Amino acid sequence: MSDLALLPHNDDELFCSYTLLRHHPHVVVCLKADVQEHRGTGIIAEMREAETQCSMNILGCTWGQMPVSELLPDTDRIIEHLAERDYVHAPERVWTPAVEEGGHEHHNLIGQIALDVFGDRVIPYMTYRRGFGRSRGKTVVIPTPGERSLKREALNCYESQIKLENTRFWFSEESEWDKEYLA
């Protein structure tokens, strides 16, 4: 049996890095990062995937990228992929975004699919609600100094996101990533 962590996007490990460092699950990034290229930023999916590879090397996790576009997520393909992973690997624990009212639609989509596919093996991690910032959960994951340093190093891999005005905050504002929360 192996543990699994589901990230909707390349970079969403910023919400669960301490869990990844402690448990080293296999990570699946569920949506291919093609929105920013579509918006004309010059940031292409392959750049985002290279940043994820850098981050996963630091966090000590293996990972894979689903070929499902984030522009128009194909729910059936996601379900099929995760059901096959469950059949072949039967993960004991699956970390995935919590489904939250007002939460990011992709986070909620992946969270709900995970609940449907993996049931009571799901351990939801908190992300954010639009207009409300970072979500808090019942369980606070408090890092050791070494874990904080490794998370900072992993977040620094996301140069493309640090350069963008609308995402820079998540990588530079320490108060947003100092602690992590499980539902």
C-alpha positions as CSV (number, residue, x, y, z in Angstrom):
1,M,0.0,0.0,0.0
2,S,1.1,3.5,-0.7
3,D,-0.2,6.9,0.4
4,L,-1.4,9.4,-2.2
5,A,-1.7,13.2,-2.2
6,L,-3.8,15.0,-4.8
7,L,-2.9,18.5,-5.9
8,P,-5.3,20.3,-8.3
9,H,-2.5,22.5,-9.7
10,N,1.2,22.6,-9.9
11,D,2.1,24.6,-6.8
12,D,-0.7,23.5,-4.5
13,E,1.7,21.7,-2.3
14,L,2.1,25.1,-0.6
15,F,-1.0,24.0,1.3
16,C,0.3,20.6,2.4
17,S,4.1,20.6,2.2
18,Y,4.6,19.6,5.9
19,T,2.4,16.5,5.3
20,L,4.4,15.7,2.2
21,L,7.7,16.0,4.1
22,R,6.4,13.8,6.9
23,H,4.7,11.0,4.9
24,H,6.2,11.1,1.4
25,P,3.1,10.1,-0.5
26,H,3.0,9.7,-4.2
27,V,1.7,13.0,-5.5
28,V,-0.6,13.4,-8.5
29,V,-1.2,16.9,-10.0
30,C,-4.7,16.5,-11.4
31,L,-4.9,19.5,-13.8
32,K,-2.4,20.5,-16.5
33,A,-1.4,24.1,-16.0
34,D,-2.5,25.6,-19.3
35,V,-4.6,28.6,-18.1
36,Q,-1.7,31.0,-17.8
37,E,-0.5,30.3,-21.3
38,H,-4.1,30.8,-22.5
39,R,-4.1,34.2,-20.7
40,G,-0.9,35.2,-22.6
41,T,1.5,35.3,-19.7
42,G,4.2,33.2,-21.6
43,I,4.1,30.6,-18.8
44,I,3.5,27.2,-20.3
45,A,2.5,23.9,-18.7
46,E,6.0,22.4,-19.2
47,M,7.5,25.3,-17.1
48,R,5.1,24.7,-14.3
49,E,5.8,20.9,-14.4
50,A,9.6,21.6,-14.2
51,E,8.9,23.8,-11.2
52,T,6.9,20.9,-9.6
53,Q,9.7,18.5,-10.3
54,C,12.1,20.8,-8.5
55,S,9.7,21.2,-5.5
56,M,9.1,17.4,-5.3
57,N,12.8,16.7,-5.3
58,I,13.1,19.0,-2.2
59,L,10.0,17.5,-0.5
60,G,11.1,14.0,-1.2
61,C,8.0,12.8,-3.1
62,T,7.5,11.0,-6.4
63,W,4.9,12.6,-8.6
64,G,2.9,12.4,-11.8
65,Q,0.9,14.8,-13.9
66,M,-2.5,14.0,-15.3
67,P,-3.1,15.2,-18.9
68,V,-6.4,16.9,-18.0
69,S,-6.6,20.6,-19.0
70,E,-7.4,23.1,-16.2
71,L,-9.2,25.2,-18.8
72,L,-12.1,22.8,-19.0
73,P,-11.5,19.9,-16.6
74,D,-12.8,16.5,-17.9
75,T,-14.3,15.1,-14.7
76,D,-14.8,11.6,-16.2
77,R,-11.1,11.4,-17.1
78,I,-10.1,12.4,-13.5
79,I,-12.5,9.8,-12.0
80,E,-11.2,7.1,-14.3
81,H,-7.6,7.9,-13.6
82,L,-8.1,8.0,-9.8
83,A,-10.3,4.8,-9.8
84,E,-7.5,3.0,-11.7
85,R,-4.9,4.2,-9.3
86,D,-7.1,3.0,-6.4
87,Y,-7.5,-0.4,-8.1
88,V,-3.8,-0.9,-8.8
89,H,-2.2,0.8,-5.7
90,A,-5.0,0.8,-3.1
91,P,-3.7,3.8,-1.1
92,E,-4.2,3.6,2.6
93,R,-4.4,7.4,3.0
94,V,-5.3,10.1,0.4
95,W,-4.6,13.8,1.1
96,T,-6.8,16.1,-1.0
97,P,-8.2,19.6,-0.8
98,A,-11.2,20.0,1.5
99,V,-14.5,20.8,-0.2
100,E,-15.3,24.3,1.0
101,E,-18.2,26.6,0.4
102,G,-16.7,29.5,-1.6
103,G,-13.5,27.4,-2.2
104,H,-11.6,27.4,-5.4
105,E,-13.7,25.4,-8.0
106,H,-10.8,23.2,-9.0
107,H,-9.9,22.4,-5.4
108,N,-13.5,21.5,-4.6
109,L,-13.8,19.4,-7.8
110,I,-10.7,17.3,-6.9
111,G,-11.7,17.1,-3.2
112,Q,-15.2,15.8,-4.1
113,I,-13.9,13.3,-6.7
114,A,-11.5,12.0,-4.1
115,L,-14.3,11.6,-1.5
116,D,-16.3,9.7,-4.1
117,V,-13.4,7.4,-5.2
118,F,-11.5,6.9,-2.0
119,G,-14.2,7.4,0.7
120,D,-13.1,7.3,4.3
121,R,-9.4,7.1,3.3
122,V,-9.5,10.8,2.4
123,I,-7.7,13.3,4.7
124,P,-8.7,16.8,3.6
125,Y,-6.2,19.6,3.8
126,M,-7.4,23.2,3.8
127,T,-6.6,25.7,1.0
128,Y,-8.5,29.0,0.7
129,R,-11.9,30.5,0.1
130,R,-12.1,33.3,-2.5
131,G,-12.4,36.7,-0.7
132,F,-11.6,35.2,2.7
133,G,-7.9,34.0,2.3
134,R,-6.4,31.0,3.9
135,S,-8.8,28.4,5.4
136,R,-8.3,27.1,8.9
137,G,-9.1,23.5,9.9
138,K,-9.5,21.6,13.1
139,T,-5.9,20.2,13.0
140,V,-3.0,22.6,12.8
141,V,0.2,21.1,11.3
142,I,3.0,23.0,12.9
143,P,6.4,22.7,11.2
144,T,9.8,22.0,12.7
145,P,12.4,24.6,11.7
146,G,13.9,22.1,9.2
147,E,10.5,21.6,7.6
148,R,10.0,25.4,7.3
149,S,13.3,25.7,5.6
150,L,12.5,22.9,3.1
151,K,9.1,24.4,2.4
152,R,10.6,27.8,1.7
153,E,13.1,26.1,-0.6
154,A,10.4,24.2,-2.4
155,L,8.2,27.3,-2.8
156,N,11.2,29.1,-4.4
157,C,11.1,26.6,-7.2
158,Y,7.9,28.4,-8.5
159,E,9.7,31.3,-10.2
160,S,6.9,31.7,-12.7
161,Q,4.3,32.2,-9.9
162,I,6.5,34.5,-7.9
163,K,6.8,36.8,-10.9
164,L,3.0,37.0,-11.4
165,E,1.3,39.8,-9.4
166,N,-1.8,37.7,-8.6
167,T,0.0,34.7,-7.3
168,R,3.2,36.2,-5.7
169,F,1.5,36.7,-2.4
170,W,1.2,32.9,-1.7
171,F,4.9,32.5,-2.1
172,S,6.2,35.5,-0.3
173,E,3.8,36.1,2.6
174,E,5.1,33.8,5.3
175,S,2.0,34.1,7.4
176,E,0.1,32.4,4.6
177,W,2.3,29.3,4.6
178,D,3.8,29.1,8.0
179,K,1.1,26.7,9.3
180,E,-1.0,24.2,7.5
181,Y,-4.4,22.9,8.4
182,L,-6.3,19.6,8.0
183,A,-10.1,19.6,8.1
